Amino acid sequence: MTHALADTPAPALSKSELQTQVVRALQADLPEHSILWTPEDTTPYECDGLTAYRQRPMCVALPETEAQVQAVLRTCHRLGVPVVARGAGTGLSGGAMPHAHGVTLSLARFNRILKVDPLARTAVVQCGVRNLAISEAAAPYGLYYAPDPSSQIACTIGGNVAENSGGVHCLKYGLTVHTVLRVRGFTAEGEPVEFGSEALDAAGLDLLAVLVGSEGMLAVTTEVTVRLVPKPQLARCIMASFDDLQKAGDAVAAVIAAGIIPAGLEMMDKPMTAAVEDFVHAGYDLSAEAILLCESDGTPEEVEEEIGRMSAVLRDCGATAITVSQDEAERLRFWSGRKNAFPASGRISPDYMCMDSTIPRKRLADILIAIQAMERKYGLRCANVFHAGDGNLHPLILFDANDPDQLHRCELFGADILETSVAMGGTVTGEHGVGVEKLNSMCVQFSPEENAQMFGVKHAFDTRGLLNPGKVVPTLQRCAEYGKMLVRGGRIAHPDLPRF
């Protein structure tokens, strides 16, 4: 399905004329093998991990040096051509979906680890380096890179910066924004820029925090300096079963209320545990309505004490079974199910749409119960896996993209989850970003004035609006049209949300 980016104007030239002009101009910046424009070469770039929406790019540029990145950006800016930066394409919100009249700037060849400094506990890497590769390079020094999204074997650090990625250990160790010290790159005009520093602080406004999570709208990242942390002496994981969703949700809040910050605190409902157990045989309790994975790491003494405290809290909250990993192999097996939740879902459904929102921890059971009602409303199944410790939801709506009606119902289902999350005091995204998927839901969470302020930030970095246009921040016109659509469909937004 092609998702039209109606918020951006079409160029004066036809697409074929514009393509010829742009390819000829880029041939002065890049070698022949670094420019793709035929359908068979550009089709692999037509979507990211959100495969429901596709758009073949006009052409793809694959620079190998920063000078070539700068030249491509300058050429596109001179011609007024949109640019969509792309890493590994593992994003789940359509953030890297191409522009029909633009250039996809693939940074896959920027895959070198430039320096690991064990004394400063930092690593300097190019944007195309895989997340897991950083930890592999740091391992000989007893260090690792903490943010660990489930796609860490493939996703790149540049994409992590764009989406402010987290992972199962983000509760204790933080998101990308907490572990990145410095980012180098270029503006839409091709001007070199640097955000943050390797020192404890940087002069002026903290623009690094603005850039991280900006989804490629403000600048193109080429190099990142990250903070490394020591590998813990020991890590053990509790697998706790619950016969009731409310009890499991209450247990999450109770663990945090007890002053415990686990290294990881994840929750999976019964449909999800069934899917992953059939896939990886992690040893999950298939009779449980929900399971929690609670990890402790540190010195052996710290881990023993914390495991004991967490186990007591979980029992008090009604856990029907508690299993503690006895060795590293068992701990990794417990986590293998959680890490493989997405591919496991792909085995039980032709397609799935992974949503991403946040809610207050105390509302975990409430949102699960609401999602069960939505399954009946939209006639689709949904399996749930949560970064429960920080209230980040990942409901996976199962559907068949070859059936237009199922896709439509899936979109309505997803929007309902997002808007219900906001009504419960949460947000429409936790770590996957807005991209094209959540544009309409941004109209629900933010007022027109707030969206205008976000456009103001983009304008300060990208005056002509050429970097990743038509994504992340909805226009006033789009929000007005979405509001009318809700009314026409007899579906009014939650009463305590903005009225467009």
Disulfide bonds with the S-S distance in Angstrom:
Cys443-Cys479 2.20
